[in-house]
Amino acid sequence: MTKKILLSVFILPAVMAFAQQYGGMWIPTELNEKEMKDLGMKISAKDIFNTQKPSIKDAVVQFNGGCTAEIISPKGLLLTNHHCGYGQIQAHSTVQNDLLSNGFWAKNPDGELPNPGVKVDFIVDIKEVTDFILEGTDNLVEPELAKKINKNIEVYKNSQKIESYQSIIVKSMYYGNKFYAFTTETYKDIRLVGAPPQSIGKFGSDTDNWVWPRHTGDFSMFRIYAGKDNKPAEYSKDNIPYVPKHYLPVSIKDKAENDFTFVFGFPGKTTEYLPAVAVEKIMKDIDPARIAVREVALKTLDEKMRTDSETRIKYASKYASVANYWKKWIGEVEGLKKSNAVEKKVMYEGSLVAKNHEIKTTLDQLNKLYNDQAPYALNNAYYTEVVKNAETLKLAGDYYDYIASVESGKMEEKELTKLKSKVTSFYKDYSAELDAKVTAKLLALYVNKTAPQFLPAGFSKYKDENQNIPMIEEMSKNSIVTGRSQVNGAALTGDIEKAFSNQDKLIKTLKKDPVYQLYASMKETYMKTADPQFTSLQGKIDDLQKKFMAQQMATDKDRKFFPDANSTLRVTYGKVKGSTPRDAVSYGYQTHLAGVMEKYIPGDYEFDVPKKLIDLYNKKDYGNYKDKTGDVPVGFTATNHTTGGNSGSPALDANGNLVGLNFDRQWEGTMSDINYDPRFSRNIMVDTKYILFIIEKFADSKWLIDEMKVVK
């Protein structure tokens, strides 16, 4: 009976005709064009990616190294998520002029706000360069193999002729079995054009994050500026709006279930080809550890943010960042269980072994290595999350690295300048008093969840968070790391140049600093008792994973493989679709403005609604943006296989028109990073009708819509 159940789970995706069996994040030069057309695509692969003439790829950029954005006008108008532009909106906000709460809309190009340091990257070309990069590596093993590959990469990059504003990035695919070169073009003058208030752009906030049905207007608008030759240039008042090779027409046609859609963007990281044992460790050990740490940090921050506006603004972006993956990991664990991911992997591995018995040896070795690594991997998860989410320890880590660099003679002036800039920026949004509480609570969790052999001597004194709070607060008060004590006559939070003026004195003072010493004891114990073992075993796992990947590709001739996401440009596709994630629970594919009003809670920080939006709803003043129901569509779901980094990606229809803006996944399907399952995996998009409705009717910014090509 058990075998029959497992088999039905394993083969189920193959009979789900509306989506790929394995999902897919396809390199745009290697699209699965036949399946895309079978599902309804009307354009060709060359319309999506072409180096000989303008194509859709010329309208898609990586936004500031993380999210995706797309060009939607001939004047370089850029659309991305509200949460992708959140840091820039926050940077322009003050208590007196709170753009997060009030929103921002430039009334003309002169009102657009510059964002120093923000950049966008176009992909100019993609080439497979495997033979070149792996030349001369046949008989090499680590570390000589990595050295030779790196040398070959540098030789390749130096052999290519590019412009000063271009770069070549060579990326490993399929765990080192293939290599691709990406030629990029970077623009550095990016200005904020518009953003709805967070009561629209972040509606539902943390409660609705990763959840469907969703009613969030998660979008913001920027513009790319260029020199007068239309080429990249540093910020200047004399720069002009960038004229793109291609921009996306914006469709406001109604959607229907099973409409073809595809998403074009820069997905961050997936691990679809891991063995069953690795998936089991993630599900049972690693994710639960990460969740536990972030839960403590978030609860402590939330208590303060709800009662203090200054803290709310200061910590808004950071809180959202921490909460994002906390909730994602919770959904991932549930999704892995629900989709029977481990059992499915075991059966797939059995089918591979039946065709190629050599794979059994590889899997046996992987099983042993993962089990040997387990205690070190768990400590790694707790340690890295604690020192990342206790900001006081994170700061101490920066100064620890600074001292190590100085004492080894590796601290160059430019690195010192970068450090000063980094910590100055960090202190701007840091509360030493609040983080003392976070640190105290996280230390208690760390002590209680960590095996004694991984703890510094005497660390058991931090077992009780209530006793920790006054202890850590006292440390914080007497620390230069926190900026509450001075060195060289200045606080690091104030005159940083003065604080760094006498380097010897600064280093001596840091070494005696109570917060620094606390971090140092944790770091040095971790580096002695866990990191070498974890890293050594991971290196062996990586070597075998490369072999396992090659064996999968050579053995399973019926499967069309795509490389795991690694922040490079990819296409994923599927169909507009609702879902049935649980027994007797069925979700439609579309939400509407009426649903926003159903969730509305006056004064609530997550579900408040601007008065003007309520008035527009009550008057039914929807313009061209209502659908056949008579309401304005807000969001929709489809079977596209997306992940982090796809935030802000354009969702396109069968003809390549923009129909939505990707911003999330459905909670029940967040395990798709590891195990795509078409029953549960849904990406969530803002409907273009809602975006244009907010711009025109709510923001009175029709001048922006007049720039666009709107398909009605």
PyMOL commands that set and color helices and strands:
alter all, ss='L'
color gray80, all
select helices_A, chain A and resi 2-15+33-38+45-48+56-59+86-91+99-102+109-111+130-133+144-159+174-176+198-201+205-208+276-305+309-338+341-355+358-389+391-407+413-428+432-449+452-454+459-462+465-477+496-499+503-512+514-529+531-555+593-599+611-619+667-673+688-698+702-705
alter helices_A, ss='H'
color red, helices_A
select strands_A, chain A and resi 60-63+67-71+77-80+104-105+113-114+120-128+166-173+178-187+189-195+220-226+240-241+250-251+260-265+570-575+579-582+585-587+590-592+633-638+650-652+658-665+683-687+710-711
alter strands_A, ss='S'
color yellow, strands_A
deselect
rebuild
show_as cartoon
